[in-house]
């Protein structure tokens, strides 16, 4: 799941950077400014995606731990003898 999330984040960041660069080029923005804006957009999407990924992984790990905790508290057959 982590690899899928990383791929989606990377793909959306590259797509966002390309869209921003394309919009800036269509508006006759100078190349250095267009590339700078595209790089900033790419960085913002990567940062936001990384934060969201950490939150999702934390939630998944917490649910896994809670399920394990419930299983470990169950009485086992023959444990009280």
Residue pairs with C-beta under 8 A, 6 or more apart in sequence:
1 60
2 53
2 57
5 49
5 53
5 56
6 53
8 49
9 45
9 46
9 49
9 50
9 52
9 53
10 46
12 45
12 49
13 42
13 45
13 46
13 49
14 42
16 41
16 42
16 45
17 38
17 39
17 41
17 42
17 45
18 38
20 34
20 37
20 38
20 41
21 34
21 35
21 37
21 38
24 33
24 34
24 37
24 38
25 31
25 34
29 37
